[in-house]
Each structure stands twice: as C-alpha cells, then as structure tokens.
Amino acid sequence: MPKKVFLASDHAGFELKSAIGVFLQERGFTIDDLGPATYDIEDDYPDTIAPLARAVAAEPGSFGIVFGASGQGEAIVCNRVKGVRAAVYYGPASAKATDGQGQSLDILKLSREHNDANVLSLGARFLSQADAKDAVLLWLNTAASTEERHARRVKKIDEGY
C-alpha cells in the first residue's frame, strides 16, 4: 500500500512543496496537499501547517512534509500537536556530524529510526530541489526501529509529561 503523505508550506516553501508533490506522486505515493493552493507572500505558516499536523495525528501511519524558509517555525507548530514528532532538515552541509565522520543524510535516517518522526520539516531556503528529493525519499523509506529502547522513548514523548 502506498504511503500517505500530507504536504503544506508557507510562501517561502511553496515552490519546493509543489515540486516535491509531483515528484512523490510519480513514485506512487498518495499525496494530500493541504496548501496553500496559490502563492501568497503575506500568508502565515501556522494557518497551513497546523492542519497538516492534525491530519498526521488523526491518520496513524501517514506522514507529513512541511516547507518553510528555515523549517524551524513549521516544526514548532507541528510538535505542539499530540502524536506528531517533527524533525528539521536543512540539507547536506548542516547534517554533518560534529566529528566530521557523519554522512550527510544520517540525521534523516536517525529521525525515523530512533524518533519515529512522522513529519519532516524542510528549510526551503537551505536546500536545492535535488537535495530535497533525495532527503524525502530516504526519510519516507526509512522504517522506525523496533528496538525496545526507541519505542519506549517515543511512547514517553507521545504520552506527554
């Protein structure tokens, strides 16, 4: 069964969101673009991002990808919704391990494997379209770890404090 992926952006991520939507559809993913439908430089990202977070929380097994200038504000909005675990990705240069040994996409894999992230927040002003395509495919095709320690931690996050 194809994975369901919700998409949403603000004006800064609008172009990248549109390109990624087509890219994923061509690869058999089921896409639900929650907006915006048109470019509006005056939009406010919480207006389109919050509905995406609620949709992901309401549909277990689905994923969300949000696009903004930095991706930070979008991730903050998503992470306020119970059941959503959003991770931010800026691209290859920002993903290097501090010891210089990490691979550029390792951080994406870890967000899925260790944290079972169900929303990916992309900083559109920091990523090329090619890097974004590589990132979303890897992220969507990486399974969450079945190790007890990771499941235990995700459960604690989802239960709240």
SVG drawing of the C-alpha trace seen along z (x, -y; Angstrom):
<svg xmlns="http://www.w3.org/2000/svg" viewBox="-8 -40 44 44">
<polyline fill="none" stroke="black" stroke-width="0.4" points="0.0,0.0 1.4,-3.4 2.3,-5.7 0.0,-8.7 1.9,-11.9 0.4,-15.3 2.2,-18.4 1.9,-22.0 4.0,-25.2 4.2,-28.9 5.1,-31.2 8.8,-30.5 8.3,-26.8 5.5,-27.0 7.6,-26.2 9.6,-23.4 6.3,-21.9 4.8,-21.9 7.9,-20.2 8.1,-17.6 4.4,-16.8 4.7,-16.0 8.0,-14.0 6.4,-11.8 3.2,-11.2 5.4,-10.0 6.8,-7.4 3.5,-6.1 3.0,-8.0 -0.5,-9.2 -0.3,-12.9 -2.7,-15.3 -1.6,-18.9 -3.1,-20.9 -1.9,-24.2 -1.6,-26.9 -3.1,-26.4 -1.6,-29.6 1.5,-31.7 0.7,-34.5 3.7,-36.4 1.5,-37.6 0.5,-34.1 1.2,-32.9 2.7,-29.4 0.6,-28.3 -2.5,-28.5 -1.4,-25.8 1.0,-23.8 -1.3,-23.2 -4.0,-21.4 -1.2,-19.2 -0.1,-18.3 -3.7,-17.5 -4.1,-15.4 -1.0,-13.3 -2.0,-12.8 -5.5,-11.7 -4.3,-9.2 -1.8,-6.8 0.8,-5.6 0.7,-8.7 3.5,-11.2 3.7,-14.9 6.3,-17.1 6.3,-20.8 8.2,-23.5 9.2,-26.9 12.1,-29.4 14.0,-27.7 11.6,-24.9 12.0,-25.8 8.7,-27.6 6.9,-24.9 8.4,-22.1 7.5,-24.1 3.8,-24.2 3.8,-20.5 5.4,-19.5 2.6,-21.2 0.1,-18.6 0.0,-15.4 1.2,-12.4 3.3,-14.4 7.1,-14.2 8.6,-16.6 12.3,-16.7 14.0,-19.6 16.4,-19.1 18.5,-21.9 20.5,-19.8 23.8,-18.1 26.1,-20.8 24.1,-21.2 23.7,-17.5 27.4,-16.6 28.4,-15.2 30.5,-17.4 33.3,-14.9 33.3,-15.2 32.6,-11.4 28.8,-11.5 27.2,-11.1 25.0,-14.0 21.8,-12.0 22.4,-10.1 20.4,-12.6 17.3,-11.9 17.6,-8.2 18.1,-8.7 15.0,-10.9 12.9,-7.9 14.8,-5.1 15.3,-6.5 12.4,-9.0 9.8,-7.6 9.4,-11.1 6.2,-11.4 6.7,-14.9 9.7,-16.2 10.3,-20.0 12.4,-21.3 14.2,-24.6 13.4,-25.6 16.0,-28.4 18.7,-26.0 18.0,-23.1 18.3,-22.6 15.4,-20.7 17.7,-17.7 18.8,-17.6 15.2,-17.8 14.2,-14.9 17.0,-12.8 16.0,-13.7 12.3,-12.9 12.8,-9.6 15.3,-8.4 13.2,-9.7 10.0,-8.1 11.7,-4.8 13.4,-4.5 11.5,-2.4 11.3,-3.2 13.4,-1.0 11.7,1.9 14.3,1.8 12.5,1.5 14.6,-1.4 13.5,-3.6 9.8,-2.5 9.9,-3.3 11.2,-6.8 8.7,-7.6 5.9,-6.4 7.1,-8.8 7.1,-11.6 3.6,-10.8 2.2,-10.5 3.5,-13.9 4.8,-15.0"/>
</svg>
